[in-house]
Amino acid sequence: MPQSTPQPHPSDTLRQRLADEPGVVLEQIAHEENLSLLEVVRCLPQNHWTEVSGRHYLDVLYALPSWGEMTTVLHTADVIMEFKGPFPSGSTGHGFYNLQGKAGLSGHLRPERCQHIVFMQRPFMGMETASIQFYNAEGEGMFKVFLGRDEQRQLRPDQLQHFSRLRNTLSALDHIEQEASA
């Protein structure tokens, strides 16, 4: 009886593809592989992303307005919409986090729908990118906020400092909570 060669686990194959093609559009991969976007993100090299609990959603949203101009992206199967400008401040009311942008970005976000937040740094289209990405319980992307760039098209150092500090703080809080509940 012929012996079959063991096939790699699908996630191993995807991990290798993402390592070999670091600038691919993750939403396209999710569609092709019939996976959630978060499942694809979790297959990226570990040094590109840090996941924290969605319970930090409001903490992140309250922090972003002080960071300056960034790009907010909403990416669905039908549209990629971008807004370049400061992330607006907001407040909670009637079950929503209400963005209070006087000009530009405004809207009503459902905090309870955010279950996962990913701080991502990865190359895309030949440039380093850094973003904060919000995911629902199904692992689908809600929206992303990309750090801005300076005159030389480099990521803004001040925003990278805010990004790293917030990522590290929230990750440490999650770690402490996990240890306390163990």
C-alpha positions, 0 to 999 in steps of 0.5 A, a space after each residue: 500500500 503506498 504511503 501518503 506524504 503528510 500535507 502541511 496544515 493549512 495554517 502552516 501553508 498560509 503562514 509561509 505564504 504571508 512570510 514570502 509575500 509580506 505586502 499582500 492585501 490581507 482581506 483578499 487572502 481572507 476571501 481566497 482562503 474562506 477565513 476571517 480577517 483576524 484568522 489571517 492576521 494571526 498567521 502573520 509573522 508574530 513580530 508584525 502584530 500584537 493582539 489585545 482584548 476588545 475591552 480596551 476599545 474605548 481607551 484606544 478611541 479616547 487616546 487617538 484624537 491627540 495623535 494628529 493626522 492619521 488615515 482611518 480605513 473601512 475595508 469591506 468586500 465592496 468598498 475601501 473607504 479612507 479618511 485622512 485627518 485627525 481621529 475625532 473625539 467622541 463620547 458614549 451615549 445611547 449604546 454608541 461611541 459617538 464620533 464628534 467630528 465637526 468636519 470630516 469623519 463622524 459616526 456612531 460605533 458600537 463598543 460592545 461589538 469590538 472583541 479584539 484589537 490588533 496593533 500591527 506593523 508590517 510592510 505594505 506597498 514597499 513602505 512600513 505601516 503601523 495601524 490599530 485594527 478593530 475586530 468583531 466577535 466573528 473576526 471581521 474587521 470593523 475599521 483600521 487607523 493607520 499612523 500618519 507620515 512626515 514630509 519624507 513619507 516616514 511614519 511619524 516618530 511621535 505617533 510611533 511612540 504613542 502607538 508603542 506605549 499604548 500597545 505595550 500598556 494594553 498588552 501588559 494589562 491583558 497579561 496581568 488579567 490573564 495571570 490573575 484569572 489563572 
